[in-house]
Amino acid sequence: MAPNHGTLEDAPFIIAARRSPIGTRGRTLAGLRVEDLAAPVIQAALLDAENVSGSPITVADVVLGNCMGPGGNPGRIAALAAGLGHEVPGATVDRQCGSGLAAIVDAAAAIRAGDERIRVAGGVESPSTAPVRSVNGVAYDRAPFAPTGFSDPSMTQAAENLAALDGISRERQDAHAARSHARARAARDAGCFDAELVPMAGLKYDDAIGAAERLLPRLPALFPGGTLTAGTATRIGDGSAAVVIAPASYARSINAPGLAIRASAVVGCDPALLGIGAAGAIQSALRSAGVELADIDALEIVEAFAAQSLAVIDRIGIDEDDSRLSADGGALALGHPWGASGAVAVVRLFSRLVRSGAPAGTLGVAAASIGGGMGIAAVVEVVR
């Protein structure tokens, strides 16, 4: 897909952003279906937007990412569950782990193309309630990411392969995961997540934070002779995230601070090395925005595995200790609700840049690698 870009003057604005806590699969949020996870977050994001605008928000569409749910168009079901009225449609995007970010990019593209109506976009995933899929009565864990004749490793095996290919040691992976947990724990304790979270089912914060931090050096390898462990693989989680996207003209008329979506890109890569897709997407989106990595003040790159995350940042040329990178911890600490994770990354940027008071012109990047050998990224800019 060609990069999506335009001038800042016509760039769609994210004027509100919320997410649920991420609950480890089978735990606190396990009884909530996708619409139960998404509807309260959509309502909270819209309430934030209305508080900024000072008037009710009319929503043209709800676009949600989801990749392992029950079908039936979760975007539409969530719109109805959120009480938006039967006249508000809904759509669901499946770009696997990039689905939530893809939904935001798609909604923004519709506005940039001339349909200047406000949209809600994001992602939701409930692995705890996802149906068991089968062929001829035989259950399977996932659909293929690639057709017959192509390499199609599991995400875990692909991460192990990347670690071997790039020479990423067990010690480096453990350190990366520990850093993610430590940053998330510090951010939670400092209240950095409070304004973005919509507590539900008694869960106030992401329940994976700190869970594996002390165990990292003692955990066994997942493969004989390998380097990956359960602590350097993110915990699969239930969760949702949503943003309210408005045309630039509307955002300016209400003097709303927010994130302008400067550019985005989706790229493909070898399915055998599916974890590196974010690197190519980031580089393409940066070129489209006309900026360099050195110009970026905050990055949120979905951490599916420590090895995969390190392979991406090595390729784009950023140090793993860089304070711009997932400054409040990433998916290794927060959890990974597949179809929502890309949208969670955008909500995190909104908190880190807009809620924190970063000055106009500050730039951020959200990105994810995707099963099947793809990557997606977006460049955003603070507008005040």
Disulfide bonds with the S-S distance in Angstrom:
none
